[in-house]
Amino acid sequence: MADINKIDDNIYEVPIGYRPGMRVPGRIFVSEALRAMVEPGTVDQVANVATLPGIVKYSMAMPDAHLGYGFPIGGVAAFQEDGGIISPGGVGFDINCGVRLLRTDLDSTLVQPLINTLIDALFEAIPSGLGATGRLQASDQQLTEAFISGSKWAVEQGYGVEADVTHCEENGHMEGADPAQVSAKARKRGRPQLGTLGSGNHFLEIQRVEEIFDEEKAKQFGLFKGQITIMIHCGSRGAGHQICTDHLEVLNQAVKKYNIEIPDKQLACAPLGSPEAERYFGGMVCAANYAWANRHIIAHWTREVFERYFPEASLDLVYDVAHNVAKIEEHDVDGQRMRLYVHRKGATRAFGPSRKEVPATYRSVGQPVLIPGSMGTASYVLCGNDNALNVSFGSACHGAGRVMSRSRATRLFNGKDVKAALNLQGIVVKATSPAMLAEEAPQVYKPSGDVVDVVHNLKIATKVAKLVPIGVSKG
């Protein structure tokens, strides 16, 4: 960070010339307190992305940014349709890893006495862990329909209700899916995994609304202090990973075919409009829709668990956001309306009330922005602001952001000790293995409150509520 310039509170610029071939500056949104946690390699990746053809305004990194594949995790970049590119490194392997928040009408005092029972039941009802397979064994036709229709397909299959669809980003499915771009291997991996949580930082969490920052917006989102909420964090599982892997092989060749100079082979890409770009986009959309269907099914089974113990309770969807995806959006760039391919990798869309993409329910205030904490720390609900369109193409952070690798975490922490420490905080945790708890210890992440404060202070998104975990099911 020594070679970059502070241009405002919470904004640092990577100047053109930091890396040969940069077409635009880099922007890193980070506070003075978080600045020391930004690895030099993350700054290099921001600069690398700034060399890609067709990039407009800035290559950006959110306050939770850290090293990723090609793009930093927490990276945002937009490419013009004429002369731009699309890159899997700007989306990630877990396509549409995202977060879904359910609100209940239950006070935490009613739920707390049953928290161990609820977490056990959720852990049993919703398979988790690396390579986990689900209760639903989708047929090939069902898988194709999930790739095309996402949450809409899930509702047609009896999972959830129509109101859930309207409270998802993109109404739970993106247009442009092309199942022909999904390989047999990706289908094989995806067929048994619908309705599964996965591993790593994915979780299903029972939370308590601890603090309300904005009463008006909280009321619009149906949130109140002491309320029980459920947060689901997962993505497209093996299907998305394989789709990314398959198309990376093709785009590695496309770089040579179209004579695109890249400073890092992990930035493999193809020109927008080329066959390779169109095929990757069609496959990526399939994975994104699969992820929405996956979270939809998990939410349905979560409702079934709660109905056993609280038959009169309601569990309504606040919102569902995507983290890892490239989208076609219109934005103003230097006074000109442009159609862009906005890559958000480990970043959350944060649209304000002016955007038609915001559901009618929230049009008066802006879309909910869901920022999960690390295991044992707070998550946050924010509200997107129109100012974000000028600052970050309507993008916010997506979580706390790691500060150490999984391998180092397992060397430093013991899973049993992590679980005991969480229990002392009143947080019940159930995981597939102690090693997973060590990898995801709260200490391996940046403070979620500090990260969220950056986007709040930049007026990208406004803090609405703070949610603290009382029970966690981990992969």
N, C-alpha and C positions, 0 to 999 in steps of 0.2 A: 504493500500500500504506500510505500515511500515515494514512488514515482508517479502517483496520481494526485489530482488537484481537488481540494475541497472547494466546491463552488456555492454551497449553501448548507444550512443545517440538514443533515441526513442525506446529502447528495455529494458523491465524489465522482470526478470525471477521469476516465482513462483517455488521454489525448490522442488524436490522430498522430501517428509517428511512434507511439509506444511499441507498436509491432508493424513491420513493413507491410504495406498493402491494405491498411485499414481504410475503409471507405467512409466510416462515420465514427464519432467518438463512442466510448463506452460510458455507461452510467451505472454506478453501484449505489444503491439506496441502503445506507447503513448509518447508525448513530456512532458517536465517538466511543461509546462503551462497547459496541459490537465490532468496531473497526479492527481491533487486534485479533479477532477470531476469523478474519477473512484470510484464507491461505493465498500465498503468492500464485499458486497454480490456478486459483479461481479467477484472479485478475487476468492472467494469461489467457484463460478460456474466453473471458469477456472480449478481450482484444482479438482473439482468433475469429470469433463469430462476426466481429465488425469487418472482416475482410471478405465476407461472402457476397456474391453478386446480388444486386437488387435490394440490399438491406436499406431501410429508411430510418432516419432520425438518430437512433441509438441502438447499440447492443446493451442490454440491461441485465442487472442481477438484483434480485430482491434481498432483503435483509437476512433471510435464512439461507442464502446461497452458499454452496460448497462444491467441491470438485465432482464432476459428473462425467458421463461419456460424451465427449465432444463439446457440447454446451455445458455450462455449469448447471447443477440442480438449483433451481431458483432463477433460471435464465429466461429472458423474454426477448424475442426479436421478430420484427415484421418485415416481409419481403413483398415488393410490388409485383403485381401479376406479370407485367411486361419486363422481362429481364431478370426476374428473381428466381429463387430456388426453393425447394423443400428438402428438409434434412431430417432423417430419423433421429439424429443426435439432438435435435431440438424438441423432440417429443419424448424420447425415452423408451425403454423396453417395456415397462408396465404402462401400456397405453391406457389413458383414462383411469389411472389410479385417481381416486377421488373420495369425497366425503359426503355422507348423507346424514342429516339430523332429523330425528323424530322427537316431537314434543308430546308429553303426556299431560293429563290433567291431575296428576298425582303429586302430592306433597312428599318431600323426602322423608318426613317422619313416618309415613306409612310404608315406605319401601325399605328403609334402612334395616329393620329387623329381619327382612327376608333376603338380604343381599347375597349371602352365601348360597342360598337355595337358587336364586335367580341366575347367578353366574354359572353354577353347576349345570342348570337346565339349558342355558344358552350355549355353553361349551359343548354340550351333548347334541343340541338341535342343529347347530351350525358348524359343520366340519371346518377345521383350521389346520394350519401347518403346511410345510413344504410338500407339494405334490398331493395334497389332500384331495379326495374325491367326494362328491356330494350325494345327497339323497336323490337328486334328480339325474337320471341317466338320459340325456337328451338324444333323440334320434337325429339322423343326419338332416332331415327336413326341418326339425325344430331348431337345430343349430343354425341353419341357413336363415330361418325367420328371425332368430335372435340377432344375427349379424346385421340384418336389414332394418329391423324395427325396434330393437332394444327394449326399453321399458314398456312400450306399447304391446309388444309380443308377450311380455311377462304378465301384463294385466289380462290379456286375452286367454292366457293359460290358467287364470284364476289366482294369480299372485298380486295382491294389492288392489287398488281401486283407481278409477280414472283420474280422480283429483291428485293422485300421486304423480301422474305423468305431467300435469300442468305445473307442478312444483319442482320439476327437474330442469336444469340447464339444458337448452335445446329440446325441451319437452321429452327428455330421455332418449333421444336418438338424433343422430346427424344424418343429413341427406348425403348421398354420394357413395353409399356402401356398394362394394363390388365383391360378392362372395367368391367369384372366380379367382380373385387374388389371394385367397386363403389356401395354403397348401394342405395336402392330406395330413402331413405331420402336425400342423397347427390345429386342424380339425380333431385329430386324435387326442391331442392334449386338452382341447377345450371342451370336448363332448361330456366328460364326466365331472367337470369342475364348476358348472353353474351352481350357485348357492354355496360357495365356499369362500372362506375368509383369506386363506393364504398365510404367508409368514412374514418375517421381517418386521417393519414398522406398522403393519396392518393390525387393526384391532376392532373389537366391538366393546363399547364402553357405556356403562350406566353412569350418568352424571347428575350433579345437582347444580342448579343455577345459583351461584354464590353472590353475584353482584350484577346489578343493572346500571349501565352507564348512561343510557338514553331511554327514558321511559316511553316516549312517543313511538320510537322505532321498535322497542321491545314489544309494545302492545300490538303493533302491526304484524310482528313475527309470532305473536302468541306466547311470549315468554314472560315469566314472572319469577321473583326471587323465591328460592326454596323448591322450585319445580324440578321434577325428574325429567331428564332428556336422555336419549340414546343416540350415540354417534357411531356410525359404521364407516370404517376406513379400509378400502380395498380397491382392486382394479380388475384387469382383464385376465389375470392369472396366466397359465401356460399358453393360452391361445394368443394373447397379446405379445408375449415374449417371443414366441415363435414367428409371428407375423413380422415383427421388427427384425429378427435375425435373418429371415428369408430375404427380405427386401434390402437389407444392408448389403448382402452379397451382390445384388444387382446394381445398387447405387455406387458401390465401390468401382464397378466397371464403367458406370455412367460418367464418373468424374474424368476418366481417361477419354472416353468417347467424345465428350463435349469440351474437352480441354479446359476444365475448370481447375484453377490453382487453389489449393487449400493448404493451410499451414499444419493441419493435423488430419491424419487419415480417418479419425473418428468423426470428422465433419463431412463424410460422404454425402453427396446430394445430387439432385438432378434438376435441370431447368424446368420451371413451371410450364406446363403445356406439352412437355415431352412424354412419350409413352411410359417411360420409367417413373416419372413423377405422378402421372395419372394412376398407374397401377399401385404405387405405394399409398397414395391418398385413399384409393378405394379399399385397400386392405386395412389401413389404419382406422378408417371409419367403421369397418366391421368390428374391429377390436374395441373401439370406443363404445359401440352399441352393445356389445357383449358385456362390457363392464357395467353399463347402466342396468341391463337385465340382471346381472349378478347381484348388484346391490339391492335391486328391487325384490328379488327372491329372499335374500337375507333379511330384509326389512319385514317381509311377510311372515317368515318363521319367527322373527323376534316378537311380532304382535301375537302370534299363537302362544308363545311362552308366557307373555304377560297376561294373556286372557285366562290362563290356568289359575293364576293367583289373584288377579284383579279383573274379574269378568266384566265389570262396568266401566273400566278405564278406556279412554281413547288414546290412540297413538297416531297422531297426524304428522305428515311430512312437512317440515319447515322448508327444506330445500336440499338439492343434491348438486354438488359442483364437481367439475372435472379439473384435474391438475396437470395431466400430461397429454397434450393434444395440440394439433395445428388446425386452425379454423380460418375459413374465408370470412372476412369482416370488412366493413367499410369504415374508414377513419379519415379525419382531416389531417393532411400533412402539408405544412407551410401554406395553408389557405386553400388547398386543393383536396377535393374528396377523392379518395383512392380506394380501390379494392385490393386488400392485402391478405397474405397468408400469415397470420399471427401464430407464432410458435410459443407456447407456454409449457415449459418443462419444470415441474415443481413450482408452478405458479397458478394462482386462482383468478378467474375473471372477476372483475369488480366494477360492473356497469352501474351507472347512476340512473336516475329516473328518466333521463332524456332518451334512453335507448329502447327501441321497440322490442328487443330481445328479453327485456325484464318482464316476468309474468304480470298479468293485470293486477293480481293481488298485491303486488309490491311496487307498482308503477309510481305511486305517489312518493316513495322514499328511496327506491333503488333496491338492487338484488341483495339477498343475504350472502355474505362472504364468510365461509366456514373455515376456521384455522385450527386444526387439531394440535394439541400439545403433545409432548412426549409422555410415555407411560408414567403416571404419577404426578404430572404437572397439568396446569390449567389449559383448557381449550377456549377459544373465543369465537363469538359471533359478531361480525361487523356488517356494515351496510355500505354498498358501493356508492361512490360519489362521481358526479360528472367530471370533476377535476382530474380524476384518474385517466380520462381519455387524453388529456394533454400531457400528463406526466409519464404514463406507462402503457399506453394503448389499452387502458381499462384493466390493468393487472395488479394483483397484490401478491403477497407472500402465500405459501401453502402450508407452513408448519413452523417448527422451531429450528430445524436445520442441524445436522450432525456436526460435531467438532472433533470426532475421532472415528476411526474405522471400526468395523465389527470385530476384526481380529484383535485389535488392541483392547477393545472393550472386554472381550472374553479373557484376556490376560489380566486385566486390572480388577474385574468384578466377578463375584461368585453369585450365581443365580439364586441360590437359597438365601444368601444375605440380602440381595435386592428385594426378594419377596418379603422377607422378615421386616425390612425397613419400610416397605410400603404398607404392610399390615399395621405397623406402629402408627402410621399416618391415618389409619382407618380406611385403607384401600384394599379391597379383596382382589387378588389376582390369580388367574388360572391360565397356565400356558402348557404347550405341548412338551417343553423341556426346560430345565434350569438354564441351559446355554442360551436359549432365546431371551430369557429375562436378563442375562448378563449383557447380551448384545444391545438390548434396548433400555438399559438402565437410564434413569432420568439425567444422570450426570454427563452422558455422551451427547447431549443436545444443548443448544443455546437456550437461554431463558425465554420461554414463549412470550411472556409479557413484554420483554424488551423488544423482541422482534415485531410484535403487533403494534407497539407504540410508534415505531418508525412509520409504518403505513398510515397510522392514525394522524400523526403529526404532519405528514406530507399531504394530508387530506385526500389520499387515495381511497380510503375507506374509513368509516367512523365506527368506533367501538360501541357496541350495543350491550353485550352481556358476557360475563365470565362464567365458564362452566368447569367445575372441578370433578374429578373422577371419584366414584365410591366403589366401583366394581369394574374389572377389566378382564376380558377374554382375549388371549393372545394366541397367534399362530405358532 
